[in-house]
Amino acid sequence: MRFTQAELEAYRDEEVDDLVGPDLKLLFVGINPGLWTAAVQTHFAHPTNRFYQALAQAGITEHEVDRVAGMTDADRAALVSRGIGITNLVRRATARASELSHEELRSGGEELLRFVAEHQPAVVAIAGITAYRQAFDDRTAVLGRQPDTLDAARWSGAALWVVPNPSGLNAHETVATLAAAYAAPAREAGVLVG
């Protein structure tokens, strides 16, 4: 599957439905959908995005979702049945996260807190330290599990993790380092395969 740049541009500002079901244990949160993600209606979809490779390597999923073509209905059902969900801080699709304003990220953070209160995941894993810092005005945050003193009521009792962004633009990470980073919140949520 291939798209021209003009075809992808047609998906600018489109939204991707949240992947969420009952008994939500682990909620992954992206920054916002990319244009490819909007085109195939699958979070973290893009030929260079390593999210699904990392999930499979970590043992969070039994197989790797096709990051180019997107999820099948069976892929969606498998994730939801295991208590795994995916949403974004900002709903609108852009070519790069850097196109988002500080105000959009702050507003998205508030919306995420409402989403967490409604769906009650045990663990929230936000993918992207810079976006997390901006959305929640926490300039000193580091990757990993956030302190329990971070106002647990604000997160409706969910454990909060900030994990690396799986975008191919994040050259500091490999599939192996992403898998290790994603396995930790998955272990806490009790969703590792096997």
KEKENU-98939 format. One record per residue (C-alpha): residue number from 1; residue in one letter; x, z negated, y negated. Coordinates in steps of 0.1 Angstrom, whole numbers, plus 5000, padded with zeros to 4 digits. Example, Ala and Ser with C-alpha at 12.3 -4.5 7.8 and 13.67 -1.06 7.14 Angstrom:
! residues 2
- 1, a, 5123, 4922, 5045 $
- 2, s, 5137, 4929, 5011 $
This chain:
! residues 194
- 1, m, 5000, 5000, 5000 $
- 2, r, 5014, 5010, 4966 $
- 3, f, 5000, 5009, 4931 $
- 4, t, 5011, 5028, 4900 $
- 5, q, 5018, 5007, 4869 $
- 6, a, 4987, 5022, 4853 $
- 7, e, 4966, 5012, 4883 $
- 8, l, 4979, 4977, 4881 $
- 9, e, 4973, 4975, 4844 $
- 10, a, 4936, 4980, 4851 $
- 11, y, 4936, 4945, 4867 $
- 12, r, 4949, 4928, 4835 $
- 13, d, 4927, 4897, 4827 $
- 14, e, 4908, 4900, 4861 $
- 15, e, 4903, 4868, 4881 $
- 16, v, 4909, 4859, 4917 $
- 17, d, 4884, 4836, 4935 $
- 18, d, 4897, 4802, 4945 $
- 19, l, 4904, 4797, 4982 $
- 20, v, 4887, 4764, 4989 $
- 21, g, 4865, 4748, 5015 $
- 22, p, 4853, 4715, 5027 $
- 23, d, 4878, 4688, 5038 $
- 24, l, 4904, 4700, 5014 $
- 25, k, 4937, 4684, 5023 $
- 26, l, 4964, 4704, 5005 $
- 27, l, 4958, 4724, 4973 $
- 28, f, 4984, 4749, 4962 $
- 29, v, 4983, 4758, 4925 $
- 30, g, 4998, 4789, 4911 $
- 31, i, 5005, 4795, 4875 $
- 32, n, 4981, 4825, 4872 $
- 33, p, 4973, 4857, 4892 $
- 34, g, 4997, 4886, 4888 $
- 35, l, 4983, 4921, 4885 $
- 36, w, 4990, 4928, 4922 $
- 37, t, 4973, 4896, 4932 $
- 38, a, 4942, 4907, 4912 $
- 39, a, 4943, 4941, 4928 $
- 40, v, 4942, 4928, 4964 $
- 41, q, 4923, 4896, 4956 $
- 42, t, 4949, 4874, 4973 $
- 43, h, 4967, 4846, 4956 $
- 44, f, 5005, 4850, 4955 $
- 45, a, 5003, 4886, 4967 $
- 46, h, 5031, 4909, 4957 $
- 47, p, 5059, 4927, 4977 $
- 48, t, 5085, 4904, 4963 $
- 49, n, 5066, 4871, 4964 $
- 50, r, 5078, 4847, 4991 $
- 51, f, 5049, 4823, 4993 $
- 52, y, 5035, 4834, 5026 $
- 53, q, 5070, 4838, 5042 $
- 54, a, 5078, 4803, 5032 $
- 55, l, 5044, 4789, 5045 $
- 56, a, 5051, 4805, 5079 $
- 57, q, 5087, 4794, 5080 $
- 58, a, 5077, 4758, 5071 $
- 59, g, 5051, 4757, 5098 $
- 60, i, 5022, 4755, 5074 $
- 61, t, 5007, 4787, 5088 $
- 62, e, 5009, 4802, 5123 $
- 63, h, 5017, 4836, 5109 $
- 64, e, 5027, 4853, 5077 $
- 65, v, 4999, 4866, 5055 $
- 66, d, 5006, 4902, 5044 $
- 67, r, 5018, 4897, 5009 $
- 68, v, 5014, 4934, 5001 $
- 69, a, 4979, 4942, 5014 $
- 70, g, 4966, 4907, 5010 $
- 71, m, 4945, 4883, 5031 $
- 72, t, 4921, 4893, 5058 $
- 73, d, 4889, 4873, 5062 $
- 74, a, 4905, 4858, 5093 $
- 75, d, 4935, 4846, 5072 $
- 76, r, 4912, 4830, 5047 $
- 77, a, 4891, 4813, 5074 $
- 78, a, 4923, 4800, 5091 $
- 79, l, 4936, 4784, 5059 $
- 80, v, 4902, 4769, 5049 $
- 81, s, 4897, 4755, 5084 $
- 82, r, 4930, 4737, 5082 $
- 83, g, 4921, 4722, 5048 $
- 84, i, 4944, 4744, 5027 $
- 85, g, 4933, 4757, 4994 $
- 86, i, 4947, 4778, 4966 $
- 87, t, 4939, 4780, 4929 $
- 88, n, 4957, 4787, 4896 $
- 89, l, 4963, 4769, 4863 $
- 90, v, 4951, 4799, 4844 $
- 91, r, 4925, 4822, 4858 $
- 92, r, 4933, 4855, 4841 $
- 93, a, 4958, 4880, 4856 $
- 94, t, 4989, 4891, 4837 $
- 95, a, 5020, 4910, 4845 $
- 96, r, 5042, 4879, 4839 $
- 97, a, 5034, 4842, 4835 $
- 98, s, 5054, 4843, 4802 $
- 99, e, 5024, 4862, 4787 $
- 100, l, 5004, 4830, 4788 $
- 101, s, 5001, 4808, 4757 $
- 102, h, 5009, 4771, 4756 $
- 103, e, 4972, 4765, 4748 $
- 104, e, 4961, 4785, 4779 $
- 105, l, 4983, 4764, 4801 $
- 106, r, 4971, 4731, 4785 $
- 107, s, 4935, 4742, 4789 $
- 108, g, 4942, 4753, 4825 $
- 109, g, 4957, 4719, 4832 $
- 110, e, 4925, 4701, 4821 $
- 111, e, 4904, 4725, 4842 $
- 112, l, 4927, 4718, 4872 $
- 113, l, 4920, 4681, 4868 $
- 114, r, 4883, 4687, 4869 $
- 115, f, 4888, 4710, 4900 $
- 116, v, 4907, 4682, 4918 $
- 117, a, 4880, 4657, 4909 $
- 118, e, 4854, 4679, 4923 $
- 119, h, 4872, 4690, 4955 $
- 120, q, 4892, 4658, 4963 $
- 121, p, 4923, 4672, 4980 $
- 122, a, 4947, 4646, 4994 $
- 123, v, 4977, 4665, 4980 $
- 124, v, 4981, 4689, 4951 $
- 125, a, 5012, 4711, 4950 $
- 126, i, 5018, 4729, 4917 $
- 127, a, 5041, 4759, 4920 $
- 128, g, 5062, 4762, 4889 $
- 129, i, 5080, 4734, 4870 $
- 130, t, 5080, 4750, 4836 $
- 131, a, 5043, 4757, 4837 $
- 132, y, 5036, 4722, 4850 $
- 133, r, 5056, 4707, 4821 $
- 134, q, 5037, 4728, 4796 $
- 135, a, 5002, 4723, 4811 $
- 136, f, 5006, 4685, 4813 $
- 137, d, 5030, 4679, 4785 $
- 138, d, 5055, 4663, 4808 $
- 139, r, 5089, 4675, 4795 $
- 140, t, 5109, 4653, 4818 $
- 141, a, 5092, 4662, 4851 $
- 142, v, 5114, 4674, 4880 $
- 143, l, 5106, 4692, 4912 $
- 144, g, 5093, 4671, 4940 $
- 145, r, 5067, 4644, 4945 $
- 146, q, 5056, 4629, 4912 $
- 147, p, 5057, 4592, 4907 $
- 148, d, 5026, 4573, 4918 $
- 149, t, 5027, 4556, 4884 $
- 150, l, 5017, 4590, 4869 $
- 151, d, 4981, 4578, 4865 $
- 152, a, 4966, 4583, 4899 $
- 153, a, 4931, 4581, 4885 $
- 154, r, 4939, 4612, 4864 $
- 155, w, 4945, 4631, 4897 $
- 156, s, 4915, 4615, 4914 $
- 157, g, 4938, 4598, 4939 $
- 158, a, 4956, 4629, 4951 $
- 159, a, 4994, 4628, 4956 $
- 160, l, 5010, 4652, 4931 $
- 161, w, 5039, 4675, 4940 $
- 162, v, 5056, 4701, 4918 $
- 163, v, 5072, 4728, 4939 $
- 164, p, 5093, 4759, 4931 $
- 165, n, 5075, 4791, 4921 $
- 166, p, 5078, 4816, 4950 $
- 167, s, 5079, 4847, 4927 $
- 168, g, 5107, 4871, 4933 $
- 169, l, 5117, 4865, 4897 $
- 170, n, 5127, 4830, 4906 $
- 171, a, 5162, 4838, 4918 $
- 172, h, 5172, 4802, 4923 $
- 173, e, 5152, 4799, 4954 $
- 174, t, 5153, 4815, 4989 $
- 175, v, 5126, 4816, 5016 $
- 176, a, 5144, 4787, 5033 $
- 177, t, 5145, 4765, 5002 $
- 178, l, 5109, 4773, 4994 $
- 179, a, 5098, 4765, 5030 $
- 180, a, 5115, 4731, 5028 $
- 181, a, 5099, 4724, 4994 $
- 182, y, 5064, 4734, 5007 $
- 183, a, 5068, 4715, 5040 $
- 184, a, 5071, 4681, 5022 $
- 185, p, 5036, 4681, 5005 $
- 186, a, 5022, 4698, 5037 $
- 187, r, 5036, 4669, 5058 $
- 188, e, 5021, 4644, 5035 $
- 189, a, 4987, 4662, 5037 $
- 190, g, 4989, 4664, 5075 $
- 191, v, 4986, 4702, 5077 $
- 192, l, 5018, 4713, 5094 $
- 193, v, 5012, 4734, 5125 $
- 194, g, 5020, 4716, 5157 $
